[in-house]
Amino acid sequence: MSASPRNPYAVLSPTAFHGRSAFVSGAGSGIGRAIALRLVELGMEVFGTGRTAQKLEDTAALAKGGPGKFWFETCNVREVG
């Protein structure tokens, strides 16, 4: 009996994260935006933060229509207090 090879990307199947939640800082641009949008594509409910409201609004517009949801709030995670 031979074992079938495992798919290393199976964890990213379309239903693996459906209905789960995530927090993404830096969701307004770059890697943070890409991660947030991918998680929405996977059906997750994503709460994103960033320093610039317009960039977060742009991310929200890109996420609209996906199977997941995207909410955001502006903040700077480097500020203390």
RADA-V66278 format. One record per helix or strand of 3 or more residues. SS is the DSSP state (alpha for helix, beta for strand). FROM is the first residue (numbers start at 1). TO is the last residue. If there is no record, write none. Layout:
# RADA-V66278
ss=SS from=FROM to=TO
ss=SS from=FROM to=TO
This chain:
# RADA-V66278
ss=alpha from=10 to=12
ss=beta from=21 to=25
ss=alpha from=30 to=41
ss=beta from=45 to=50
ss=alpha from=53 to=63
ss=beta from=69 to=74
